[in-house]
């Protein structure tokens, strides 16, 4: 019997969720925690053991005289999900197990160029290679989760538009991936799925109120409130990068002017450094090893490491502006924790200290000034979160 069939039993869903959060755990503890009679728990556990979804993982401590209880935990290889990130500069696909571990992955750098059909072909070829590499039957794959930049503006059934996205006016992303891989697909904004990864497996596991900030080619946020994702009444929440911080600022890809994203992103930082260097072409000549017009974000990171005052000045400015954006967010939502992910965390303490300094100086409430600002421990939070989205949806957890 497939796990998705088993899970139709409501109590099995509760058991799986409890073991995910609290395992390893004994049958007796499950019965008490879930208020399900012990004979029922034992019967359902036997089903899950028989299907190798759970494993007996040793002995717990006993509070009474007698045998120590047998502990239960997930078999992380019982089922898998496919996580996909389709970003503006990179595309990733990963095979992710029940515990959120990336078993293997593939990626290509796109720099927002090329035909979208080439991306679909890459995903299709990579998917079958991943299954063959680890000899995993398709029956063990729950589905596919896909994280893309927001906002997801639906134009007609199944079609979405994304700002500055491979020169495509509208794309039926869900349908074309379902057709290519032959599996159900769930689509969400990259910052939302990254927040889900943190909630399930990462720094947000012990917090019910936090915000994940995706600081990359764009700036988005995934908002977790009372333990669940807040998507808004139109599923358009979290567009931190399109909050306006300068009404006389530069035009943004969204069509507005002065958005945070025009000041804080891999693109904005790279272009600002290039602009300054062109105005003073002989300065820092020994630091930059290539034509200024050819510089990419990775070069800016390396330039900082080599002591470039220009790069440091630009990065500190970007850190200040992100700090302002996060201060606004703190003043509105009062989250316990903010987790920053995306390529900008490669800028290190020069960037992050400016973010923290700005928040401490500008947040209104005393509590807000103390909001924890952490950087993600995941380098692949979007693919992990996309897979978690599938597990969450398919198993009704």
Secondary structure, DSSP 8 states (H G I E B T S, - for coil): --HHHHTTSHHHHHHHHHHHHH-SEEHHHHHHHHT--HHHHHHHHHHHHHTTSEEEEEE---SSSS---EEEEE-TTS-EEEEEEE-SSEEEEEEEETTS-EEEEEEEE-TT-S-HHHHHHHHHHHHHHHHHHHT--GGGEEEEEEEE-S--EEEETTEEE-TTSTT-S-B-HHHHHHHHH-S-EEEEEHHHHHHHHHHHHSTTTT-SSEEEEEESSSEEEEEEETTEEE--TTS-TT-GGGSBS-TTS-B-TTS-BSBGGGTSSHHHHHHHHHHHHHHTTTTTTTT--S-GGG--HHHHHHHHHTT-HHHHHHHHHHHHHHHHHHHHHHHHH--SEEEEESGGGGGHHHHHHHHHHHHHHH-SSHHHHT-EEEE-S-S-HHHHHHHHHHHHHHTT-
